[in-house]
Amino acid sequence: MYRFIAYTQLIGYVNSFGKIFTAMAIAHTILVILASEPRSGYDVSKVFDEGIGCFWTASQQQVYRELAKMEQQGWVQFETVPQVGKPDKKIYHLTEQGQQELMQWFTIPTEPTPIREDLLVKVLAGPYIPRQQLLKEIHYRRQRHLDQLTAYQEREALYQSLPEPELAEQFRYLTLRRGIRYETAWLDWCDEVLAFIEKIPQSDSGLN
């Protein structure tokens, strides 16, 4: 019995319909997005790209597939809007069942996401690889994080230009701040690693 409970806690939870779902899935993110207003699949994917990309990503194909599943499960419904010269647009909105699912998911405690980072393994291998190779890798990753931080700071500037942001925008800004802190922490760590490597004598084996 204990093993079964531990297993369900690991992979997800059992909802009121007797199905096991992961504690955090694309579907729940879409439910949150649709909670603010009805949207098309294209508009939902734009929110992933432009609004919450600092902590959750999904391709347009994933969004459309998930919306189809959610419609079958009764979590969302759609209204068809005719378009001239284009395929009809489906505007999705939450159903009462979808709202219940969202509330039930929200009661499940979150757990820290396990770290699985290739770069940390490469740093661990630092004593056994050429110094210049490791420096190149750290500089590359530092630039990637700097580019992402710059993009987030541009979004932050747009938010700060709003005279009276709506409550939903204020909460979204909190998630953006987490993204900014995440990238800033990466930059600080990369600088720390670079400074450490530079101090190691050239004669040390593996780092020449």
Summary of the structure (lengths in Angstrom):
residues: 208
radius of gyration: 22.4
end to end distance: 55.2
largest distance: 71.6
contacts: 518
relative contact order: 0.10
helix: 62%
strand: 9%
